[in-house]
Amino acid sequence: MWHTATLLAGLLLSGWSATAQSTEAPTPHPWYVPDHAVLQTGGGIGMITAGAGYSPGSHPHRFDTDVLVGYVPARYTGHRAFAIFTVKATYSPFSVRLAERWRLLPLSVGGLVNYTPAAQINRNSADKYGYRGYYWWTPTLRAGAFLGSRVALGLPRATGGKREVSLYYELGTNDLYVVSYLPNHKGLSLGQILTLGVGAKVDL
Amino acid sequence: MVTTSCDLLEFSPNDTRAPTSERDLTRKNLAALAQRPVPTSGDTLRFVFTSDSQRYYDDVPPLVASINQQRGLAMVLVGGDISDFGTAREMRWVNDEFKKLNVPYLTVVGNHDLTQNGREAYQKIFGPLNYTFTHAGTRFILVNTNGREYEFNGHVPDVPWLQQQLADTVGVQRQVVMAHVPPDDGDFDASVMPAYTSALEQAPRLVLHLTGHNDKFYVRQPVPGRVTYISGYSVAQRNYLLLTLWGRHQYKLETISY
């Protein structure tokens, strides 16, 4: 837990100072260069998860689409490390100016799909219990949804324009936890099916 | 009930993380059982058999409340499929309720507990897939019979291991085997079935063979005067079995509704 926090803080700070000292010109990116880089922990998509994404539209981070690769070390999987591949979309309808360079995106809603190809995950192959339609879910593909917030700091670029560095959290869940909770309002509480993800984004 | 922040920060639904208090439950529950005096007199032993709690979380608290009203109970046996998707979180949800039992509970692994990363999660949260313990002169043998999860590789259940445990009768008046999949079920490895049942039938002190899996209660004794095969109720069926053993082979079976 502390290792994760320290690592995340370290990576964030190095990204922050690189951003602050940046002198590169804000020339428009070619389409294939992402708009931002992402670093996250938790949220069911890795202990350390890195990625990149685009923010289509004129408002930065109003709508983000990200592709991420997560890592879960072997000590937390019981056998071998996991790689988790995630596609995520986040929409933040509101932006509140907090101070000259600070703004708050009080609400973010989003969804994700992730894939864990680890060999040790026992697959529900069709010849297993197919005769009953028994194992109906896919063990390596998960869908998730989340709500969260984000705080962003705008840093001026040397040649005009600005780049944002933001911190966010997401409270979410996944399809398996939802189907566990829905018929069991007495036996389970909403808090028991929640996951937390915390991360940072830096504009490129 | 709100999970702690470390729980919330989940790396994957397939990760096996759990606080120390929610790991190695088999070892801890066996230690708790060993410290308790047998609550019944003479050579009598009473325990509950329930099974297949998988995704029936609403039915677990009434089960625990009902079991806690039983008198003279030594322990509760759970016949597998504690989880539905083999995740550590599901196993911990069930333990959150079962830890409210007045007596220790012991589990055997079910096929659902072996889905996804369940093989690792079960071993982290509960413990070994095959194990034994002796209580009140009764040797309990808990064996993984979920052959289909191993593509019927001819090694599940582990018959040589079972034979060894059945042969070890020092200080043991009677034996009970608990497994998840019954030997006559399509999910049991047919290539291992003859050796498995013959090992059971040849064990002179074996009284009961308890299984879950098919949500169907039955009592069968294929060889007269030998082993009794009991298929128990699932948690969702709102029934459980109260078993009382005494002497070498005597037992009483009661069905309790909740």
Interface residues (C-beta under 8 A of the other chain):
Chain A: M1 T4 T41 G42 G43 G44 I45 G46 M47 G70 V72 Y76 T77 G78 H79 F82 I84 T116 A118 Q120 I121 N122 N124 K128 Y129 Y135 W137 P139 R142 L171 N174 L176 Y177 V179 S180 P183 N184 H185 K186 G187 L188 S189 G191 Q192 L194 T195 L196 G197 V198
Chain B: M1 V2 T3 S5 C6 L8 L9 E10 F11 S12 P13 N14 D15 T16 R17 R55 Y56 Y57 D58 D59 V60 P61 D84 F85 G86 T87 R89 E90 W93 E97 L114 T115 Q116 N117 G118 R119 E120 A121 Q123 K124 R148 E149 D187
